[in-house]
Amino acid sequence: MKLKNNPKLHNLIPVTLVIFSLALVVGLFAFAYLGIFSRYGADDYCFTSTIYQSDNIIQATIIWYLETSNRYTTMLLIGASEWFGRSAISILPMLAILLWLASLSWTLAQVSRKLKFPHSLLSSFVLAAVIIFFSILEAPNRYQSLYWRSGMVTYFFPLIAFSYLTGLILTEAWRNKPRTSAGWIGILAWIWLGFFFAGGLSETTLAIQGGSLGLAIIAVWFLTSGDQRKKILSMLIIALVASVIALVVVFVAPANSLRINPTEVRPPLIDVFRHSFIFAVNFIQKTINSMPTPVLVTLITGLTLGFGLWTGDTPSINKKSFVVSIVSTPLLTYLLILFSMIPAMYGQQSFPAARSLMAACTILVTGLLGFGLLAGLGLRIFINSLFANQKSTFSIMIFSTLLIFLCSIYPLYSVRKILTQLLPRYISHAAVWDARDAQIRQSVAQGATDLVVIQIDDMDGVLEYKAHNWVNRCAADYYGLNTLSAP
């Protein structure tokens, strides 16, 4: 059932996908542009002052792990950003978005080629851009998760690492040409290092990392066999071992006493899972209730792409496998969100902080998009079985093109609204911060050791130094002062 002798009609879908991808890129560029107005706040001063007071990044990392936080790799990334000066903090959000888009597009390209998606490279780029755009749009606290360096490294960067590491495992799993023993050992070592590094960024994403690897091992055991099973399990088990070691390093960190009262009795595991189960449901409900339009558009986008990607014959799909896939997608989405709730419930007996829900938001967006893709493909196959003729195929193509084009309008609408609401505030905050920073540096250059400066507003919960708080101490160390206050 193909449209013959009319190549222009076959180009309708890819042309529309290009338009959709451009709209998404505009949206992502707007998010990246807001990052230009990012400035130091709260923990940023503490990170940087620790680096200034240390001989090198490794020493700073050890001090941070022993005295401040169990997140043993955050200092490495923040220290690397400091090599490019204090203005680098304004470029990090843009860099993070670009890295995530590149790594996720690459990973989805492996999947697209394996599943024989039409226009696989373009399709994978569009899917990656959809996931990233809606994840940022729906983030419970976008500023803290992306524009605040400490939060971005902790909760946004793991998503980049997961995207890349997933692509690496998939590439090796589907590689036809065997590697040499040395090459295979090198790949396993790189996987171990990657997952161990990612595990030290955040307890929340570490829980997701370990849980997803466990589920992947179970799936591979039952769905594959022979050498294929052996190869994939080798990589997944190495990754899981790295994650378990990361968990141990995080769990035994001396700095845990600062965040968790050692005399407080930990809740029984059954209570941890019971409350995490409820928290996961609450998160999904809250996201749907607070952002119904983006959630609905995400689902419709997946449905539209699943329905309209194929310009001719749809792929032949095993009915049982299709049913299992469409049923398991919501279940896996929920389980991964559940894993993200466990650390906060175990450590603080509370619902996770908004900034730490960035990964859970991405999981929900990916789950909605994946479910929509499967549902759209199923609907397309069903319609094709009922109306297997040239006229119906032409109608489906025109309808699909129109739907994809309509989906491209929403990112532009959302970004226009966001920029109108946020850009003036971001510009104002950056200007006031820069003026105060210049004043402080001038005073320090003139020999000042104790300063009182103007107070500026916090940005979406990222603390600024006030009359007296812990940020004041870190900010004073950052500027080389004895005391710094802003009454």
C-alpha positions in Angstrom: 0.0 0.0 0.0 2.3 2.7 -1.3 1.9 6.0 -3.0 3.5 5.5 -6.4 4.8 8.0 -9.0 4.5 11.0 -6.7 7.7 11.6 -4.8 6.5 15.0 -3.6 3.9 13.4 -1.5 6.5 11.1 0.1 8.4 14.2 1.1 5.5 15.7 3.0 6.3 13.9 6.3 10.1 14.6 6.4 9.5 18.3 5.5 7.0 18.6 8.2 9.4 16.9 10.7 12.0 19.4 9.7 9.5 22.2 10.5 8.7 20.6 13.8 12.4 20.1 14.7 13.0 23.8 14.0 10.2 24.8 16.3 11.7 22.6 19.0 15.1 24.0 18.4 13.7 27.6 18.8 12.2 26.5 22.1 15.4 24.9 23.4 17.4 28.0 22.3 15.0 30.2 24.3 15.7 28.0 27.4 19.4 28.2 26.7 19.2 32.0 26.2 17.7 32.4 29.7 20.8 30.7 31.1 22.9 33.7 30.0 21.5 35.5 33.0 22.5 32.8 35.5 24.7 34.0 38.4 26.2 32.5 41.5 23.8 31.7 44.4 23.7 29.6 47.6 26.0 26.5 47.2 27.8 28.0 44.2 29.8 30.2 46.6 30.6 27.2 48.8 31.8 25.1 45.9 34.0 27.8 44.4 35.5 28.9 47.8 36.4 25.3 48.5 38.2 25.2 45.1 40.0 28.5 45.8 41.2 27.2 49.2 42.5 23.9 47.8 45.6 23.0 45.9 43.7 21.3 43.1 40.3 19.8 42.1 41.1 16.4 43.6 41.9 17.9 47.0 38.7 20.0 46.8 36.7 16.9 46.0 38.1 15.0 49.0 37.4 17.9 51.3 33.9 18.3 49.9 33.2 14.6 50.4 34.6 14.5 53.9 33.1 17.7 55.2 30.1 18.8 53.1 28.4 16.3 50.8 28.3 12.6 49.9 28.0 13.6 46.2 31.6 12.8 45.3 31.7 13.9 41.6 29.8 17.2 41.7 33.0 19.1 42.7 34.9 17.6 39.7 32.4 19.1 37.2 32.0 22.4 39.0 35.8 22.6 39.4 36.2 22.1 35.6 33.7 24.9 34.9 35.8 27.2 37.1 38.8 26.7 34.8 36.9 29.0 32.3 36.3 31.8 34.9 33.3 33.0 36.7 31.4 33.9 33.5 31.3 30.2 32.6 28.3 29.8 34.9 26.2 31.7 32.3 27.2 29.3 29.5 26.6 26.1 31.4 22.8 25.8 30.8 23.3 26.2 27.0 26.1 23.7 27.0 24.1 21.2 29.1 21.1 21.4 26.7 23.4 20.9 23.7 25.1 18.0 25.3 21.8 16.3 26.2 20.4 16.9 22.8 23.5 15.4 21.1 23.7 12.4 23.4 20.0 11.6 23.4 19.7 12.0 19.6 22.6 9.6 19.2 21.0 7.0 21.5 17.6 7.3 19.9 19.3 7.0 16.4 20.5 3.5 17.5 16.9 2.6 18.5 15.4 4.1 15.3 17.7 2.2 13.0 17.1 -1.1 14.9 13.4 -0.7 14.8 13.6 0.5 11.2 12.0 3.9 11.7 11.5 5.9 8.6 13.8 8.9 8.4 15.7 7.5 11.4 18.1 10.3 11.9 15.5 13.0 11.6 13.0 11.1 13.7 15.5 10.5 16.5 16.4 14.2 16.6 12.8 15.2 16.8 12.0 12.6 19.6 15.1 13.8 21.5 14.1 17.4 21.2 10.6 16.7 22.2 11.8 14.9 25.4 14.2 17.6 26.3 11.9 20.5 25.6 8.9 19.2 27.5 11.2 18.0 30.4 12.5 21.5 30.8 9.1 23.0 30.3 7.4 20.8 32.9 10.3 20.8 35.4 8.9 21.5 38.9 11.6 24.1 39.6 13.2 24.9 36.3 15.5 27.6 37.7 17.1 25.3 40.3 17.3 22.3 38.0 18.9 24.1 35.1 20.0 27.7 35.8 21.5 27.2 39.2 24.9 25.6 38.7 24.8 23.5 41.8 21.4 22.1 41.0 22.2 21.7 37.3 25.3 19.6 38.0 23.4 17.5 40.5 20.1 16.9 38.8 20.4 17.9 35.1 23.8 16.5 34.2 22.9 12.9 35.2 20.4 12.9 32.4 23.2 13.7 29.9 25.3 10.9 31.4 22.4 8.4 31.2 21.6 9.3 27.6 25.2 8.7 26.6 25.7 5.5 28.6 22.5 4.0 27.3 23.5 4.7 23.7 26.9 3.2 24.4 25.4 0.0 25.7 22.9 -0.2 22.8 25.6 0.4 20.3 27.7 -2.4 21.7 24.7 -4.7 22.1 23.8 -4.4 18.4 27.3 -4.3 17.1 27.8 -7.0 14.4 31.6 -7.0 14.2 33.2 -8.6 17.3 35.8 -6.7 19.3 39.2 -7.8 20.4 39.6 -8.9 24.0 41.4 -5.6 24.7 38.7 -3.6 23.0 36.0 -5.4 25.0 37.8 -4.9 28.3 38.1 -1.2 27.4 34.4 -0.9 26.8 33.5 -2.6 30.1 36.0 -0.4 31.9 34.5 2.7 30.3 31.0 1.6 31.2 32.0 1.0 34.8 33.7 4.4 35.1 30.7 6.1 33.5 28.1 4.7 35.8 30.4 5.1 38.9 30.9 8.8 37.9 27.2 9.3 37.3 26.3 7.6 40.6 28.2 10.3 42.6 26.1 13.2 41.3 22.9 12.6 43.2 21.2 10.0 45.4 18.0 10.5 43.5 19.4 9.8 40.1 21.6 7.0 41.6 18.4 5.2 42.7 16.9 5.6 39.2 20.2 4.3 37.8 20.3 1.2 39.9 16.6 0.4 39.5 16.6 0.8 35.7 19.7 -1.4 35.4 18.0 -4.1 37.6 14.9 -4.0 35.4 17.1 -4.1 32.2 18.9 -7.2 33.5 15.6 -9.0 34.1 14.3 -8.0 30.7 17.5 -9.2 28.9 17.5 -12.5 30.8 14.0 -13.3 29.6 14.0 -11.7 26.1 17.4 -12.7 24.8 19.5 -15.9 24.6 22.9 -17.2 23.6 25.9 -14.9 22.9 23.6 -11.8 22.7 22.4 -12.4 26.2 25.9 -12.9 27.5 27.2 -9.8 25.9 24.4 -7.5 27.0 24.3 -8.9 30.6 28.1 -8.4 30.9 27.7 -4.7 30.3 24.6 -4.3 32.5 26.1 -6.3 35.4 29.3 -4.2 35.2 27.1 -1.1 35.2 25.1 -2.4 38.2 28.3 -3.2 40.1 29.5 0.3 39.5 26.2 1.6 40.8 26.3 -0.5 43.9 29.8 0.6 44.7 28.7 4.2 44.1 25.8 3.6 46.6 28.3 2.4 49.2 30.5 5.4 48.7 27.5 7.7 49.1 26.1 5.8 52.1 29.3 5.8 54.1 30.3 9.5 53.4 31.3 11.3 56.7 29.3 14.3 55.5 26.0 12.4 55.7 25.8 13.5 59.4 25.2 17.0 58.2 22.0 16.0 56.4 20.9 13.0 58.3 20.7 12.8 62.1 22.7 9.7 63.0 20.6 9.1 66.2 17.4 9.2 64.2 16.0 5.7 63.6 15.6 4.9 59.9 12.2 3.9 58.8 11.6 0.2 57.9 12.1 -0.6 54.2 8.5 -1.6 53.9 7.5 1.9 55.0 10.0 3.5 52.7 8.5 1.7 49.7 5.0 2.2 50.8 5.4 6.0 51.1 7.5 6.1 47.9 4.6 4.4 46.1 2.2 7.1 47.3 4.7 9.9 46.5 5.1 8.6 42.9 1.3 8.6 42.4 1.2 12.1 43.9 3.9 13.4 41.6 2.1 12.1 38.5 -1.2 13.5 39.7 0.3 16.9 40.6 2.1 17.2 37.2 -1.1 16.4 35.3 -3.1 18.8 37.4 -0.6 21.7 37.4 0.4 21.3 33.7 -2.4 19.6 31.9 -1.7 21.2 28.5 2.0 20.3 28.2 1.2 16.7 29.4 -1.6 16.4 26.8 0.5 17.9 24.1 3.3 15.5 24.9 0.9 12.5 24.6 -0.7 13.9 21.4 2.8 14.5 19.9 3.7 10.9 20.5 0.4 9.7 19.1 0.8 11.9 16.0 4.3 10.8 15.3 3.4 7.1 15.8 0.5 7.5 13.5 2.1 9.6 10.8 5.8 8.7 10.4 5.2 5.9 7.9 4.5 7.3 4.5 3.8 3.8 3.1 3.7 0.4 4.6 3.7 0.2 8.4 6.1 -2.4 10.0 4.8 -5.9 10.7 4.6 -6.2 14.4 4.0 -9.3 16.5 0.7 -8.8 18.2 1.8 -10.2 21.5 4.9 -8.1 21.6 3.0 -5.0 20.8 0.4 -5.6 23.6 3.3 -6.3 26.1 5.0 -3.1 25.0 2.0 -0.8 25.3 1.0 -2.3 28.7 4.5 -2.3 30.1 5.4 1.3 29.1 3.1 3.0 31.8 4.3 0.4 34.4 8.0 0.9 33.7 7.4 4.7 33.8 5.8 4.4 37.2 8.5 2.2 38.6 11.3 4.5 37.5 9.5 7.4 39.1 9.0 5.3 42.2 12.8 4.7 42.4 13.3 8.5 42.3 11.2 8.9 45.5 13.1 6.4 47.7 16.2 8.5 48.7 14.2 11.4 50.0 11.8 9.1 51.8 14.7 7.2 53.4 16.9 10.1 54.2 14.4 12.8 55.2 11.1 11.0 55.4 9.7 13.6 53.0 8.6 14.2 49.5 11.6 15.1 47.3 12.6 18.7 46.8 11.2 20.2 43.5 14.7 20.5 41.9 15.4 16.8 42.5 12.3 15.9 40.4 13.9 16.8 37.1 14.7 13.2 36.4 11.2 12.0 37.4 9.8 14.7 35.1 11.9 13.4 32.2 10.8 9.8 32.9 7.1 10.9 32.8 7.6 12.8 29.5 9.4 9.9 27.9 6.8 7.5 29.1 4.0 9.6 27.7 5.8 10.1 24.4 6.6 6.4 24.2 3.0 5.3 25.0 1.7 7.8 22.4 4.1 6.5 19.8 2.9 2.9 20.4 -0.8 3.9 20.5 -0.4 6.0 17.3 1.3 3.1 15.5 -1.3 0.7 16.6 -4.1 3.0 15.4 -2.3 3.4 12.0 -2.0 -0.4 11.6 -5.7 -0.8 12.5 -6.8 1.8 10.0 -4.6 0.4 7.3 -6.2 -3.1 7.8 -9.6 -1.6 7.3 -8.9 0.7 4.4 -6.1 -0.8 2.4 -6.2 1.5 -0.7 -4.4 4.3 -2.3 -7.0 7.0 -1.4 -6.9 6.2 2.3 -3.1 6.2 2.4 -3.2 9.7 0.8 -5.7 10.9 3.3 -3.7 9.5 6.2 -0.6 11.3 4.9 -2.3 14.6 4.6 -3.9 14.3 8.0 -0.6 13.3 9.6 1.2 16.2 8.1 -1.4 18.6 9.4 -1.2 17.1 12.9 2.6 17.2 13.0 2.5 20.8 11.8 0.0 21.7 14.5 2.3 20.1 17.1 5.1 22.5 16.1 3.0 25.5 17.1 3.0 24.6 20.8 6.7 25.0 21.5 6.7 28.5 19.9 3.6 29.5 21.9 5.1 28.2 25.2 8.4 29.9 24.7 6.9 33.2 23.8 4.8 33.0 27.0 7.8 32.0 29.1 10.1 34.7 27.7 7.4 37.3 28.3 7.0 36.3 31.9 10.6 35.5 32.9 13.1 37.4 30.8 12.6 40.8 32.4 13.1 39.3 35.9 16.2 37.3 34.8 17.7 40.4 33.2 17.0 42.5 36.2 18.5 40.0 38.7 21.6 39.6 36.6 22.1 43.4 36.3 21.7 43.9 40.1 24.0 40.9 40.8 26.7 42.2 38.5 26.6 45.7 40.0 26.9 44.3 43.5 29.7 42.0 42.4 31.6 44.8 40.9 31.1 46.9 44.1 32.4 44.1 46.3 35.5 43.4 44.1 36.3 47.1 44.0 36.1 47.3 47.8 38.3 44.2 48.2 40.9 45.6 45.8 40.9 48.7 48.1 41.7 46.5 51.1 38.2 46.0 52.7 37.9 42.9 54.9 34.3 43.4 56.2 31.5 44.5 53.9 27.8 45.3 54.2 26.1 45.5 50.7 22.6 45.6 49.3 20.3 42.6 49.5 18.9 41.1 46.4 16.0 38.8 46.0 16.4 35.0 45.9 15.7 33.4 42.5 13.1 30.6 42.8 14.4 29.5 46.2 18.1 29.8 45.5 19.3 31.6 48.6 21.3 34.9 48.5 23.3 36.1 51.4 21.2 38.1 53.9 22.0 39.5 57.3 23.2 36.3 58.7 23.0 32.8 57.1 25.4 30.1 55.9 25.5 31.6 52.4 27.1 34.7 53.9 30.1 32.6 55.1 30.6 30.9 51.7 30.2 34.3 49.9 32.7 35.9 52.2 35.2 33.1 51.5 34.5 33.4 47.8 35.4 37.1 47.7 38.2 36.8 50.2 36.5 38.7 53.0 36.2 38.1 56.7 32.5 38.9 56.8 29.9 39.8 54.2 26.3 40.7 55.0 23.3 42.2 53.2 20.7 43.4 55.9 
